[in-house]
Structure formats: structure tokens, C-alpha cells
Amino acid sequence: MKNLLFAVIFSGFFANSQTFNQDYANVSNLVSQTNINNNLLEFEDLGVKTTGSTANNNAYNWLKNKYLSFGYLENQITKDNFTYGGQSSSNIIVTKQGSKYPNIFVIICGHYDTINGPGTNDNGSGVSVILEVARLLKNINTEYSIKFINFSGEEQGLIGSSHYVNNVVNATSPKMNIRLVLNIDEVGGIKGQTNDTVTCERDESPNPSTNNTASNTFTQQLINCVKLYSPLKTNLSHAYSSDYMPFQSNGEIITGLFEYNETPHAHTANDKYINLDPVYIYNIAKATTGAVQHFAVATQNLSVDNAKEAISSFTVSPNPAKDYIQLDFQNSKNQKFSFTITSLEGKTVSETQNQTRIDVSKLPKGIYLGTFIVEDQTITKKIIID
């Protein structure tokens, strides 16, 4: 949430620039427009998610179920509770452990609370981006650990993020080691406008100023990643009034993404799906997926031989199924894959990528075909929904 957008057009300058990484692009290209759309609409249907309200608590549970559906385990998900105005609310934190630096964290965050409306742009857009990145990186090995955090209490003055910094980051012994905080807030654009530019935000605060140089370096890298892994242009501005600021005050290194065309509907009943640009959010999700892989140092994919091993060990359970199906195969934590469910008439009823637990509760009873694809390897199994 922001009420003022200071923007300075930025082009032609890169610090610590990166070269194109085909593996990063392959993962970024798996961002699903369907998932983005569905997440936005489901978020909107949850209503006005004022901190501590029933709708706010329902949104927390919705988020948790999303992460579980991607294959994250209960012990990877933590709940950071706080109170505001006598009401209880919670931040949700999902931790993906790094292989080389497990105790150093890249944080990608954004708030899920709203005021005066469903907040589909502010900040359902950021939520949808974070969910797609979490889904796609679930089975990608990274050297640094990643924390996906959805904060509540942002609209009341960064209450949830401040609580997390004071009661988790600083209460960890030794203090939590944070490599970077990447905040995603209000990235939906405006329907009917040309939404081809995203604002990348760096720390320019004088209090403290010791983290400004590092923030600038990471933000230049973010700008480069946006251009490498999406069709978007970039604009450089300063960070303010969102959930990275308690981290900034704590001396952490921050950067962020914010829409360039600023919506007039924030904090109103008209902050809805019909007034934003879901394709713009799709492109920001691609850019963010590439950037997080860069910041967390993702490693290369498994070989075709490993893909063949995945195919040979592939199973679906339970079968018959009622509520969900679980995909199991060798190297499931590291292999990229897709799974498509079709009816016997050939109609596609479900498409997922890198998702081992799939919700089938809404499918009519019957017989379906499930096609599993890894690299150039394919296998199809019969699935019974009971």
C-alpha cells in the first residue's frame, strides 16, 4: 500500500549485471497465467481482509492450503501471531532450506490484509506473484534458503512485519542472517493502459544509511533480472511505506517491486480484478521468479537420465481418489515436471507444474487420464475419481 509514487525513469545503467541463464528462464517460463488469474479471483472472493477479521483469518488458511498444495510440509510453515486493536492476526512464513548456506535467507514478502475492499491489486497481486514463485521453486535447489512471507497488518502501519522483525528476526539466536528482502506490493497495473514498466525500489533512507549501497547493488541486479526474464521495462525509485521498511530500519538490505501505472482504486471497494491487468502480473511473476533464482543462487536442472528414472518410478496415489492425488517419483524434490489431467473425451480439466499434491475435489466422479512429463519423457496413467 502506498499513496505516493515518486518515480525517476532509469535506463542504461547496471551494477553487478548478470548474464542470461537458460535454466532460470526455463523455470520463469513455467509461470501460469491460469494460476495468476485463479489466485486473484479466489483472493477477491475472500472479501475485505481487515487485520484480525474473519476474512483475514480465512485468507491465512487459504494461503496455508496453497503452500501445502505445492508440496511444502507442515514443518516448513510457521505462524507468527500478533494482536492489533484487540484482534488476533498472523503472518505466514514458508521456509525452503538452501543447500550451501542454510542459515542465510533470501526473503520474498508482501502483505495479504486489505482495507475498504477486497484489495485484489493491493495486495492480491503481490500475493499471486509470491505464490507462483513458491510453487515453481519448490523443487529447485538453491544455495541460499528462501523464506516466502505473507504479512498481515500492513495497512494499519506495517504492524505484522514490525512484529516479525522484532520478535523473530531479532529474537533468533544468533540473530537471523538475511541476505536480502524483496517486497512485492501492488503490482496489478491499470486495465486498459499500457502496463509495460515495473518500478524497482532501492533503499535511500538516511536512517540508517549504511545499508543503502548494498540495496542499490541488489536493486540494479533486480532491474537486470526483470529485463532478462520478462518483457518488462524498468523504472528506478525509492523504497517507502511497505513491509520492507521495518527490515530497513533494522539494518537489513532491501529491494522491491511496485506498479508503474498506479491504480486509483487502492483502498476502495473497486480494487477488483476487473480494474487491473492480469497479464502484467504474469510478466512480473516471470521477472520475480528469475530474480529470486539469481538472489538465492539456483543450481542447474537434473539430466535426462534422471528424468528417465523419474518416469520409471512414477506413481499416483490414492487411486481411486476423492479429495487429492499425490505424485511420487525419484528425485521429486529437484526435478521440474508437468502433470495434466484430461477426461476420456480429451478435455483438459487440470494443468500443473512442479506440484506433487493436486486438488481433485471439484472434479466429477469418473475416469480420467493423467499425463506426467519430465524433460522429453512422458507417461500416462488412469486416474479414478470416486
N, C-alpha and C positions, 0 to 999 in steps of 0.2 A: 504494500500500500504506500503510495506516495502522492502528494498533492502538488508537487512542483517538479518539472523536468528541466534541469539545466543541461543543455546539450552543446557539445562542441564537435563539429564534424571532424573525424580523424581518418586520415588515409596516408598510405605510402611510407609508414614507419613501423618497424618491427624490432622488438628487443628479444634476444634469445629465440629467434624464429626456429620453427621446426620444418622438417621436410615431410612430404606426404607419406603416410603409412598405409599401405593397401589393406593390411589386417584391420586397422582401426576403421577404415572406410567400409570394409565388408560388414562389420558389426553395426556401424551407423546406418548403413543402408537397410538394415532389418527393422528400423523404426516403422511401426504400423500406423497408418492414418486411421484405420478402423479402431485400433486401441485408443488412440488420442480422442477420437470422436466419442467413443463409448464412455471413456473415463470422464470427459467433460459433462456429458449428459447425466451420468449417474451422480456426479458431484452436484450438479444443479438440482437434481431431484431430491437431494437431501435437505434442501431448504436453506433458511438463514441460520448459519452455523456460529451464532454468537458464543463467545467463550463461556463454557460451563453449561450451555443449554443442552436439551435432549438431542437436538440436531447435531450439535458439536460432538457429543459423545457417540452418536451414531456414525458420524464421519470418521472418528477414530477407529471404530470397529470395522468400517468399510475399508479403511487403509490397511489395517492389520490383515484382513482377509485377502486383500490384493497381494500383499507380500507373501503370505502363505501360499497363495495360488501359484506364485512364481517359483516356489520350491524352497524359500527361506524357512528355517526351522524356528520353533518357538524360542529356543535358547539364543537365537540371533536377534530377537526382537525384545526391546526393553521399553518400559513405560515410565516416563518422568512426570510425576504428578505435582500439581501446584494448585493453589487457590487464588481466585480473584473475585472481589466483591461478594465473598461468602459462597461462591460457586467453585466446584472442583472441575479441573480440566487436566489434559495430559498432552505432553509431547510424545511422539512415537519415534524410536530410533532403531534402525536396522543396521547391523554391523556385518560387513563382509571382510573376512580376515585376509591380509596380504601375505604373500609367500616369503618375502625377503625382509620387510620392515613391518611386522605385525602390530607393533606398538606405536606406529606413526600413521596419522589418519588424514585422509582427504575427506572433507565433509561437503556434501551437496544437500542444500536445505531450502525450505520455503514454507510459508505458513498455510494452514488449511482452515483457519477461522475466518468468518466473514461478518459484516455488519450491514443492516438495512436491505439486504438482498442475498441471493444465492451465491454471489461472488464467483461466477463462472470464469471471469477473467482474473479478478483479484481475490483469491489466487488459485482458482481451479486450474488455470493454465499452467502455473508453475508446478502444481501437484501432478498434473498429467505428464509433464516432462520428466519429473523425478521418478515417477512410476515406470515410465518406459526405459529410462536409463538403468534402474534397478533390475528390471526384467531382463534386459539384454546383457547386463554384466554379471548376472547370477552365476553363469558357468564360465566366465572368462577369468583366467588367473591374472592377478595384479600384484606387483611387488609391494605396494603400499596398501594398507587397509582402507576401506571406504565405509563411511557412515552416511546412510540416507536418513535425513531427519525431516519430519513434518512437525512444525511448531504450531501451537495454539497461542492465543493471547497477543498476537501481533498487533491487531487493530486497536487494542487498549493501551498500546505503548510498549511493545516488544517484551511483554510480560513472560511468555514462555521461554523465549531464547535467553533472556536475562537469568531466569531461574536455572536453565540448563548450564550456562557458563558458571554461575556462582556455586551451584550445588552438585554439578557433575564434573565439568572440566577442571575447576579449581579444587574440588574435593577428592579427585583421584590422586593416589599416592604411588609414585611421583605424579605431579600434575600431568594431565593429558597432553601428549605431544601432537600438535596439529600442524600438518604441512600447509594446508590451505583450506579456506572456507569459500565455497562457491554458492552464492544465494540466487535463487530463481524466483522472481516476484513480478507478477503482472506482465505476461509476455503474449497476450492474446491478440494485440493489434485491433484494428477497426474494420468491420465488414464494409466492403465497397471501396476501400482505399488500397493503394499500392503499398503493401507491407513487405518490403524487401530489405529492411535495415533493422538491426538489433543494436541496442546500446550496451556496451561493455563498461562496467563500472570499476574504478580503482579508488583506493584509499587516498584521500587528500586532506584528512583531518590533522590539525596541529596537536591533538591531544589523544594519544601520543603520536608523534611524527616518526618514530623510529621504525615503524612497520611500513611506511609509505613507499620506500624504494623497492622493497620486495613485492609489495602489492602491484606496483607499476610493472615490474618484470613479469609477474604471473598474468596480469591483465593483457599485456602485449602478446603473451602466448595464447591466451584465450581468443584474442582477436584473430590471430593466425589460424587457430583451430576452426573457428567459425567459417573462415574463408576456404580452408582445406576440405571440410567435411559437410558443407552445406552451400546452397546458392546465395546465401545472405551477404549483404554488405554490413559494415560495422561502423559504429559511432562511439567515440570515447567520451565518458562523462565521469562524475564523481559519485561515490557511494554515499547514501544517506537514507535515514528513516525506514530501514527494514531490518530483518533478523540477523544480518551480518554485523550490525553496529555494536551489540554487546561483546562480540568476539573482538572487534576492532579496539574497543576500549580496554580489552583485556590484553592487548598487545599481539593478537594473532594476525596472520596475513589473510586478507580478504579480497574477493573479487565478486562480480555479479552480472546478471543479465536482466534487462528491463526493456519493455517495448519502446520503439522509437516513436511511432504514432500513438500518443497517449489517449486512452479511452476517456470519453466524457461520462461514462456510466458507472465508474467505480463508486462504491458505497451507496448505490441506489438499487431499487427493485428491477432496473433494466440491465443490470450486469448479468446478462444471459448469453447463452450460446448463439442466439440469432444475431447478436451485435458484435461478435468477434470473428476472427479469421482462423479456422482450424488448420488450414494448410500452412500458415505462418508458424503456428505452434509445432506442427510436424517438422518444419525445417529447423526450428530452434532445438527440438529434441535430437535431431541428427547432429547439429553442431555440438550440443552438450555431451552427447554420447562420445563423440570423437575427443572432446576436451578432457572429459573425465578419464578416458583411457590414457591420454597423454599425461595428465597430472598424477595418476596412480601407477603409471608405467605397466600397461598391459603387455603380456607376453604373446608370442605367436600361437597360432592355432595348431591343433593336432594334425597329424599326417593322414593321408588317405588310408594307410594301413590301419590306423586307429579307428577310422571311420568304418572300415570293414568289420573290425572287432565289435564296434557298437551295434552294427546291423545284426551280426550273428548272435549277440547276447540280448537283443531287444525283446521286452515283454510288456504287456499291458495288463494291469490288474486294478480292481477286481473286474472280472468279466464272466458273467453279466455284471453291469454296473448300474447304480442308481443316482448317486449324487456327484461322484467324481471318478476319474480314472488316473492312475499313476503310471508314468512311463519309466521303465528301468532298463539300463543298459550300461555296458562297461565304459568307464571314463565320463560318466554323465555330468560330473562337476566341471569338466573342461571343454567338452565338445559342443560346437554350435550345431543346431538342428532345427527342423521344422516338422510340424505334425498337422495334418489336415484330415478332418472327418467329413465324409460325404455320405449322402443317402444312397440307397441302391439304384435310385433314378439318376444319380450323378450330380445332385445338387450339393454344393459345399455348405456345410452348416457350422463349421468351426475351423479357424486357421490360427495357429500359434507358432511362436518361435522361442526356442530355448526355455520352454515351460514344461516341467515334468509332472505337475499336478494340474489337471484340467477339469473345470466345472462342466458337468453334463446334465445337471439337474433340470435344465429347461428344455432338454431335447425330448420329443415324444418317444414313447416306448417303440422299440423296433430294432432292426438290424442295420448296422452301418459299416462302412469301410474306413479304417484308419491308416493313413499313409505316412510313414516315417522316412524323412530324408536327411542324410548326413553326407556332406560333400557331394559326390556323384553316386552315392549308394542309396537305394530305395527298397523299402519292404512295406507290404500292405497286410494288415490283419483285420479279421472280422471282429466287430465290437457289438455286443448286445446291450441295449439299454432296457432295463427292467422297471 
